[in-house]
Amino acid sequence: NERANEALKHKRVVERLIEALKDSDEWVRKEAAEALGEIGDERAVGPLIEALKDSDEFVRKRAAEALEKIALNTINKAQSLLQQAKNLGINTKSEEEKLNNAKLKLDEKDFSNAAKLANECKNSLERKINEYKQAERSAKESIDLAYSKIKEAEKFGINVSDAEDLHKKAILEFDNKEYEKAIEYAEKSKEIVEDEIRRYNNAKEQIEASKDIVKSIK
């Protein structure tokens, strides 16, 4: 996988540069800090904050500049994710507060805290968006499975109107983006149908067994 290989290469480059921040040569440390700022990888935030305490003035300056670039880049990413999350109807109150604080810190030239807050905000939004999309997928799968079971029952001529009503409720909740409720209704719908199919199969087996007994008597 080309993308996976590129990601691995990128990770290794960032790791080597982070290690270079501890090099005995101040010029190596300075160049490493500058390169990390250009790359903009959030994993460099912690090590660059440590580099602000470097004994060399130029290293400290490059570390501060790198943190400013990463903070600005991460704030922009977080802003985009925030809008995406809002469009999905996700509660983003805590992330909005954190992002506003990150912007304030950036204005105050407190680049280390700006980068840290922006990174926390971005990670939180990514997690919430991923959880939302996973819940959406799970709800759709549950609804589809319940529907296939209802169709299976209909082929046997089984009345599953209660299950159909629950399935409709599941679809309504899905449309309202209430995915947990949608899953709950879909699962109940599926369980009712499965119970009815089991009862149908048991009755069918009993009838067949009765026929066999009658045949054996004759």
Salt bridges, closest charged atoms under 4 A:
GLU6 OE2 - LYS9 NZ 3.92
GLU31 OE2 - LYS30 NZ 3.13
GLU34 OE1 - ARG62 NE 3.45
GLU38 OE2 - LYS69 NZ 2.42
ASP41 OD2 - HIS10 NE2 2.90
ASP41 OD2 - ARG43 NH2 2.72
GLU42 OE2 - LYS77 NZ 3.50
GLU42 OE2 - LYS122 NZ 3.89
GLU50 OE2 - LYS53 NZ 3.42
ASP54 OD2 - ARG29 NE 2.72
GLU65 OE1 - ARG62 NH1 3.45
GLU95 OE1 - LYS128 NZ 3.18
GLU96 OE1 - LYS86 NZ 3.39
GLU120 OE1 - LYS98 NZ 3.18
GLU126 OE2 - LYS122 NZ 3.29
GLU131 OE2 - ARG127 NH1 3.41
ASP144 OD2 - LYS140 NZ 3.12
GLU152 OE1 - LYS149 NZ 3.81
GLU154 OE1 - LYS151 NZ 3.15
GLU184 OE2 - LYS188 NZ 3.44
GLU194 OE2 - LYS149 NZ 3.96
GLU194 OE2 - LYS190 NZ 3.52
ASP195 OD1 - ARG198 NH2 2.36
GLU196 OE2 - ARG199 NH1 3.12
